Amino acid sequence: MIKFDYTNICNTVIGEAGLDINQCFNEYAPKVQEIITKLNMSKDKPGSWLQWMNLGYNEETVWYVKEFAAMVDGRFDNILVLGIGGSALGAQAMSEALLKPYWNILDKEKRDNFPRIFFLDNIDPDQINSLLDILDLRKTLVNVITKSGSTAETMSQFMIIKDRLYNLLGDDYRKNVVATTDKQTGILRQLSNEEGYKTFVVPDDVGGRFSVFSAVGLVPLALVGIDIDEIIRGIKIMDLSLKNTDIYKNVAAQNALIHYLMDKKGQYISVMMPYSSRLRYFSDWYVQLWAESLGKEFDREGNKINNRPTPIKALGATDQHSQIQLYNEGQNDKIITFIRVDEFDTEIRIPNIFEYTGLNYLGDKTINQLINAEADATAVALCDYKRPNVTIRLPKINEYYLAQLFYMYEMQTAIIGELYNIDAFNQPGVEQAKNYTYALMGRMGYEESANELQNKIQKNKEVLGLS
Ligand code: PA5
């Protein structure tokens, strides 16, 4: 199992900035027990948005995904994922971590004949045009993913690409499309039915940011040869361990409580800092999960709380030469999470070539030793400055441990949401911006909203004398 180490948030290590951890665990043990019991009891209740807790047991989906991957095996050079936010970040983070680094520029043999994978998660025209210049769409399988079936970014990309595919392949273009969307509703579902696309379902009661282990994540991952059975094994073992209602045995509850109490003490900024480039996108996924789930205006009773947990991403060792100055000496308003990898896939020895230059301390060591020494050094330096930090240790980066990590964070988010007494599964702030975009782009039914918006923009300018 992955390991969670909270030594460096204890007051025995960082003094008053820290917590008397046993006292905190004991005080919150009944509350945590109640929360975990409630989550497990209500997970199958429609509308609870907890179906992500069942995804590790959805054998049928895994079977269909593997069948599809086997069916298209060898037919495509590229997988192009169209999606945004929760519809893209999970698979992107997992594939970046699990595929060999620089996957897309490796020779086919080095990719074990699996396709390259691209995520078009933005609507920058220059980026889209450049990608279309390098992709042979005839040899590209497009996985368009949107739960609502109507998100402007994803659907505009799909319209552009569908048009090009059709011009190249005629009616056969359908064979290059696989859609992942709601089982019944939404424009993409309707289009899929009309056009006859192969489809997968975003299950009910699974929000985008909790969907990585549904077909949303599993389809693209399986298409590039990632072992989804091992992912499922990793989720199951973590799920089993996180069903434990004893806070002393439940790492997700521990980390949720630590972050909750740290926020109360003023350390509301949560920095995710893996010491592994392959986990860089894990931080992006985490930032979305934490921000969208916890940044809420109201609690469940309708009290205005403007909840503030603020996720930030950093990368070790790179950001030691950038952000660490602030973390050590700036405001003590952060809790830093380090992720350490015990055993990297490969090892590089540093040759002892500059013997008499003062660099010989590096010679004959490995880069692996250096990166982990830097992680240790940074953690100790933070403690010297009385800055709270926790460490998660991954024995290796593989499907099994990574699934544990992702699932632990999903559960941790659900638990801290309960501690805050907020709805961690809605996103009114995101919907607001989506609706304004529809209005500005002239979508039918949004005319009133469009007028209102134009008036607001105009009024703001007038106030500043800019109109
Ligand atoms: O986590 C979420 O719910 C959001 O980030 C959505 O995934 C994102 O807005 C994309 O939505 P959709 O999948 O409907 O296109």
Residues whose N, C-alpha, C, O or C-beta is under 5 A from the ligand:
A	BS01	PA5	I84 G85 G86 S87 I145 T146 K147 S148 G149 T151 G207 G208 R209
